Amino acid sequence: MAGDPATFNGDVTVVGTLFVRTGINIPDGSIPASKIPNGAGIDYTKLEHAYRSIYRQANGSAAIAETAVLTAIVGATATILSFKAGCITPCVGADTISVDLRKNGATILTAPISLTSGQAAYAQVAAAVASAGLVAGDVLTVVITPNHTSGTLGQGVFAVLYSKEDAQ
């Protein structure tokens, strides 16, 4: 029967070139990344991409209130892997700086990051992300809110978003 598939129990070795005329079914996960040679020329539309989006204010003056676009999602879907924030020069005393991550204007953290006098210079404080899923067209903004009471506001506020995005 020419149309019935052959079944081989065990390994099969082909010496020479294997030609397939009508198609081949390779199960997901069958080809590990280590088997794909450098420079393989895989189209970017077939890959998942990792991104680091960075927000920063200048060091040398106190933190200012600001809302800024961090990234816009282009791929079909995306996932937030982590969101962290810190200061080059930390707050002193009771002053704090709130750092929020918002998707299309609404927070997606369980609570904004609070930068306090308890953090060391350059220390990155991780946020708990309540909603990590994203889709094409979502816009992520970082919202900085300084809270000056009695002390000194930190300087050089920065935030780092690490995400992965599927192809378009």
C-alpha positions in Angstrom: 0.0 0.0 0.0 1.8 3.0 -1.3 -0.2 5.6 0.7 0.2 4.1 4.2 2.9 5.5 6.4 5.8 3.2 7.4 6.5 2.8 11.1 10.0 2.3 12.4 10.5 1.3 16.0 13.9 2.5 17.0 16.5 4.8 15.4 16.7 5.4 11.7 19.8 6.6 9.9 19.8 8.1 6.4 23.1 8.2 4.6 22.8 11.0 2.1 20.1 13.6 1.6 16.6 13.0 2.8 14.1 14.5 0.3 10.4 15.0 1.4 8.0 15.7 -1.4 4.7 16.7 0.3 5.5 17.7 3.9 7.0 16.7 7.2 5.5 16.7 10.7 8.1 17.6 13.3 6.5 17.7 16.8 7.0 20.8 18.9 10.1 20.6 21.0 11.8 18.1 18.8 14.6 20.4 17.7 16.5 21.9 20.7 18.0 25.4 20.3 21.5 23.8 20.6 20.9 22.1 17.2 20.1 25.3 15.3 23.4 26.7 13.9 24.5 30.3 14.4 23.5 32.3 11.3 20.6 29.9 10.5 18.7 32.8 9.0 15.4 32.2 10.8 12.9 34.9 10.1 12.3 37.3 13.0 8.5 36.6 12.5 9.0 33.1 13.8 10.9 34.0 16.9 10.1 35.1 20.5 12.1 38.2 21.4 13.3 39.3 24.8 13.3 43.1 25.6 14.7 45.3 28.4 13.0 48.6 28.4 14.7 51.2 30.6 13.3 54.5 32.1 15.6 57.0 33.8 15.7 60.4 35.4 18.9 62.4 35.6 21.0 62.1 38.8 21.9 65.4 40.4 18.5 66.8 41.2 15.5 65.4 43.2 13.1 63.0 41.6 10.2 64.6 39.7 6.6 63.5 39.1 6.4 62.0 35.6 4.5 59.6 33.4 6.5 58.2 30.5 5.9 55.5 27.8 8.2 52.6 28.5 7.2 50.4 25.5 4.4 49.5 23.1 3.7 45.9 22.3 3.9 45.0 18.6 3.9 41.2 18.7 0.8 39.1 18.9 1.2 38.5 22.6 3.8 39.3 25.2 4.6 38.5 28.9 6.2 40.6 31.6 9.1 38.7 33.2 10.0 41.3 35.8 9.8 45.0 36.7 12.3 46.7 39.0 13.1 50.2 40.1 15.8 52.0 42.1 17.7 55.3 42.6 21.3 56.2 42.0 21.1 58.4 45.1 18.6 57.0 47.6 16.0 58.9 49.6 16.9 60.3 53.0 14.6 60.3 56.0 10.8 59.9 55.5 10.8 60.8 51.8 9.8 58.1 49.3 9.3 57.7 45.6 6.5 55.6 44.2 7.1 53.8 40.9 4.1 52.2 39.1 3.8 50.2 35.9 0.6 50.7 33.9 -0.9 49.0 30.9 -3.1 51.4 28.8 -3.4 53.7 31.9 -4.3 51.1 34.6 -1.8 49.7 37.1 -0.8 46.1 36.6 1.2 45.7 39.8 -0.2 44.4 43.1 1.3 47.6 44.6 3.6 50.3 43.3 7.3 50.0 44.2 8.2 52.3 47.1 11.7 53.6 47.0 12.8 54.6 50.6 15.8 55.4 52.6 16.1 51.7 53.2 17.5 51.0 49.7 21.2 51.3 48.9 22.3 53.2 45.9 21.6 51.3 42.7 19.6 48.6 44.5 16.8 47.3 42.3 13.5 46.7 44.1 11.3 44.1 42.4 7.6 44.6 41.9 4.9 41.9 42.1 3.1 41.9 38.7 -0.6 41.2 39.0 -1.3 40.9 35.3 1.7 39.9 33.2 -0.1 39.1 29.9 0.0 41.6 27.0 -1.3 41.8 23.5 -0.4 43.8 20.4 -1.3 47.5 20.8 -0.9 47.6 24.6 1.2 50.6 25.8 3.1 50.3 29.1 3.9 53.5 31.0 6.0 54.1 34.1 4.5 56.6 36.7 6.9 58.3 39.1 5.4 60.0 42.2 7.8 61.6 44.6 6.5 61.9 48.2 8.4 64.7 50.0 7.5 64.9 53.7 10.6 65.3 55.9 13.9 64.3 54.4 15.4 64.4 50.9 14.0 62.9 47.8 16.2 60.4 45.9 17.9 61.2 42.6 18.5 59.3 39.4 15.3 57.2 39.5 15.4 54.3 37.1 13.1 51.4 36.2 13.8 48.3 34.1 11.1 46.2 32.5 12.1 42.7 31.2 9.6 41.1 28.9 9.3 38.6 26.1 7.2 39.2 23.0 6.0 36.8 20.3 6.4 37.5 16.6 3.8 39.7 14.9 
